[in-house]
Amino acid sequence: MSDHGSAGAPGDKELLERLGCARDKILAQLSNTIVGQKEVIDELLISIFARGHALLVGVPGLAKTLLISSLARCLSLKFHRIQFTPDLMPSDITGTEIIQDDPGTGQRHFKFLAGPIFANIVLADEINRTPPKTQAALLEAMQERKVSIGGIDYALAEPFFVLATQNPIEQEGTYPLPEAQLDRFLLNIQVGYPSAAEELAIMRLATGPATKEPEAVLSGDEIIQLQQIVRRIAVAEHVFLYAREIVRASRPGDSGAPGFIKQYISWGAGPRASLGLILAGKARAAAYGRPCVTTEDIDAVALPVLRHRLILNFEAQSEGLSSDDVVRRLLEEQAPRRTG
């Protein structure tokens, strides 16, 4: 068995402990304003520590916006919210150049006014409500981590994350993201309804006195440092192989794909899913203070990594199957490969 990466450098152990403690403190701080949603918060933190972007899918009223803004406070990061609408233009996101007079020389020159994309955490609220041209401008900035205006590149500040929300039930007058653009998000996080006990707690919390604002737990520089530690988390060869086989088995054209994949899937996950499983697995291991990734970590991140990368065919849709159903069955098929 061989390991790839090493979190054993001097100081790495202390940083791992720091990351684990930070996770616990963030959960504690968010509990002042957010009830439940522990799995959602964990997946958001995994995305952030893995230096990836996330798409949150859930019906209105589940505190997605409040959760993201509260998380930004915990991380001591600059936060901007962009409400996506059908008339939103690319320049409304990236910024624009204006002509300005120089009072000294009387000459005119262009000045760049930065848009709301210039923040550490950008909430793209209801991303499917804006036309493809504007979506593409955001996704280009996500990928390149810079904005090009008038032939000049403007780098986005690090750390930089786009956390986008999408309403899964109201599709009238919306512009669903193409599969190639969905693939740019490391995780697709499903935000579900609260339990009965959680809903009661939400009613009491939201209708009572003003709650205490979350306090900063990590700084931007510390987050960048922890992201570097995540990259150094060790991955054994059998874990690489396990993640690879999950992704390859999702492709109906692959000779090793199970029968149900060939029956229900039009297109399986691409290589970015393999990278996503490993990176998210590393971030999860680090968040729990462990220096190496296990197959349990891969299983834990498989749903948010794969659910938006599988394209179901008509037969699957007619039988009421979701991509989550397929991923769960895929993990069951791969169970004999788990060795720790």
N, C-alpha and C positions, 0 to 999 in steps of 0.2 A: 504494500500500500504506500503510495506516495502522496505528499501534501504539496499543494501549490499555494504560495503566499505564506506569510508568516506574521503573526501579531505578537511575536516574542521579542521585538526590539526593545531596548531600554526605554522605559516609560510607557510602553504600550499597555502593559497590564493595568497600570494606574488609570490610563485613559479609558480602558474598557470598563473598569469599575466606575469611573466618572460617568460614562455613557449610561450604564445600568441605573445608577443613582439618579441621573437626570431624567431618564424615562419615568421613574417612580415619582419624582417631584412634579413632572409635567402632568401626569395623571392626577396627582393630588390637587394641583392648581386648577386644572380644568374641571374638576368635580365641583368647584364653586359656582360654575355657570352651566355646565353640561351634565345631564343625567344619563348614565349608561354610556353606550357607544364605545366601550373599551376596545372592541375589535377594530372599529373604524379608526380610532385614535392610533392604535398600534400600527395599522397599515399606513396611515399618514406619516408616522414617524419613520417607518421602514423606507418609504419613498424619499423622504427628506435626507435620511442618512445615506441612502444609496445614490443621492444626487439625481433623482428622477422626478418626473412630473406625474400627477395623479388626476384621474377623472372620477368624480363622486356622482353616483347615480341614485336618485331617490326622489320621492314625491315632495311637493312643497310643504313647508312647516316642520321639517325634521331637524332644524337648527344647523344646517350645513354651513351657512354663512357665519353664524355665531361661532361655530366650532373653529373655523379657519381663522377668523379674526382673533379669537382668544388664543389659538395656538401661536399666531404671530407675536402676540404680547409675551407669551412664555419664552419664545425664542429671541426676544428683543430684536425683531427684524422690522424693516420698513414694509408696510402693507398697503396695497392698493386694491380696490374692488372695481371691476369693470362690468357694468350691467349690459349684457349683449342684447341688442335690439336689431330689427330688420334694417334700420337706416344707419347703423354704425359703419363708419368708413375705416380703412386700414390706418389712416393718419390719426384717427381718434385714439388708436392704441399705441402706435409707435412714436407719434409726434410729427412735427412738421417744421418747415423752414419759413420764416417770415422776413420781409424786407425791412431793414432798420436804417434810419438815418444816423450818421455819425455827426454829432453836434460840432466836433472840432474841425473836421475837413469838409463837411457838407456832402460827403459821398455816401452812397447807399451800399449796404452789404447784407448778406444773408445771415440770419441767426437761427440756430436750431432750438426749438422749444420741445423739450422731452415730454413724451406721453406717459400714461400711467403704467406702461410696461416696465418703466425704470423704477423698479422696487425689488425687494428681496422675495416677498411672497405676493403673487398676483392671483387674485380670485377672478376667474373668468366665469361670471354668473350666467347660467343658461346659455352655454356656448353654442347650442344648436339653434338659437334664435336669430343668428346673424348670417348673412350670405357667405358663400364659399370664399370669396375674395378676401373678406376680413378675417375669416377663420384661418386662411392660409398665411396671412401676415403674422398672426399670433404664433402659429405652429412653426413658421420659419424662425422667428425669434427664439422659440423654445429650443429648437435644434441647434442653431448657430450661436445662441447666447450673445447676439449682437443685433443691431439695427442698422441698415444701410439707407442713408438719406442723402440725395444729391451727390452720390459717389463717395461719400465719407462713411466709414464704419464707426458706430458708437457702441462700445462694449457695455453689456449689462453688468450690474454689480453682482459680485458673488457674496454669499450664496444666492442662487436664483431658482425659484420654483414657480411653476404654474399649477394651480389647483383649480380645475374646471368643474362646474356642476352641470348636470343635465337632468331634465324632467322626463322620466320614461313613459309617462302616460299621455301627455298632451303633445301630439305631433302635428296638429293643424298649424300650417304656416311656419313650419320649422325647416331647418336645413341639416339633416342628419350628417354627422361627420363620416367621410369615406373611410373604408377600412384601412387604407394606407396612412391616413392621418390619425386614426385611433391607435395605430401601432406605435405612434410617438409617445404615448403615455405608458409609463412603466407599469402602473397599476390601474385597474378599474375597480373602484371601491363601491360596493353596494351598501347604501344606507337604508336600513329597514325600520319598520315601526317599532316603538318601544314596547316592552312588556307591560302587563297591567300594573304591576308595582311601580315600574319606572314612569308610566304615564301619570300616576297619582303624585309621584314625587315632582314631576315637571309642573303639574298644576300648582302645587304648593310653592315651588321655587319661583316660577314666573309671575305669580300673582302676589307675592309677598314683598317685603322691603327690598331695596336695591342690593344686589349681591356685590361682594368684593371683587375688584378687578384682578385677573391673574397677574402674578408677579413674574418677572424675568428669571429664567432658570439658566439659559445658555445665551452666549453672545454669538454674533455672526462669525467671528474668528474661531471660536471654539467649535462651531458646527463644521467649518471647513476642515479643522484639524481632525474631528471625529470622522468625517467623510473619508479622509486619507487612511485612518485606522481601518475602516470598513473594507477598503481595497486590500488591506494586508491580512484580512482574516483567511485562515487556511482552509483549503478545500481538498479533501482526499479524492483520489482518482475514481473510486466507486461512486462518489457523490456526483462528480462530473458526468459519469456514464449514466447514472440514474436520471439526471435532469435531461440529458440528451435523448434517452430512450422515450421519456414522456412526450417530448416535443415531436420526435420523429413518428411516434405512434399516433399522433393526432392528424397526420397527413394521409388522406385516403389513397393517394397514389403510391405510398410507401409499401414495399413488400411485407414489412413487419406490422402493418396497421391491423388492429383487430377488426372483425367483421362489422361490429356496430359503428365503427368510424367510417368505413366504406359505405354503410347504409345511411348514416345521418349527416355526414359532413361533406360540404362542397369543397372547402379549402381549409387546410390546417394551419397551424402556427408556423411562422418563419423563424430564421435564426435569431432575430431580436428577442424572441420568447426564451430561447436558451440562455441568452445573456441575462435576461430579466430574472429568470429563476435563480441563477447563481448570485447576481448582485443583490436581489431582494433576500435571498437566503443568507448571504453574508451580513446584511444589515440587521436581519432578525436575530442571528446568532450574537452579533455585537451588542444589540439592544438588551439582550438577556445576559450580557457579561461573559459570553463564551468565545474562546479564541479560534474555533473551527466550526464549519458548517456540517450539519447532519442531514440525513434524508428526511427526518422529521421537519426540519426547516423548509426543505423543498416542498413537502406536502402542504405545509402551512401557508405558503405563498402561492401555490399553484392556481387557486381560483382567481385571485385578483390579477395575476400575471396572464392567465390564459383566456379568461372569459370573453374578452373583447377581441381576441385574435383567432377565434374559431368561427367559421361561417356555416351556419346550419342550412341544410337543404329543405325543400318543401315537405318531404316526408317527416322530418324531425319536427317542423313547425306544426304540421297537421296532427301530430300525436301529442302536442303540448309540451315537448321537451325544450329545455333551456340549455345554453352552453354550460351552465353549472352542472346540470345532470350529466352531461357528457364528460366533463372534466372529472367529476367524482367517480364515474365508472372507469375512466382511464386510469385513475390512481389505484383503484381496486385491482385492475388488470396488472399493474406494475408492482403490486405488493410483494411478490416473491423476490424482487430485486433489492428490497430494503435490507441493508445490513448494518444500519447505525448512522 
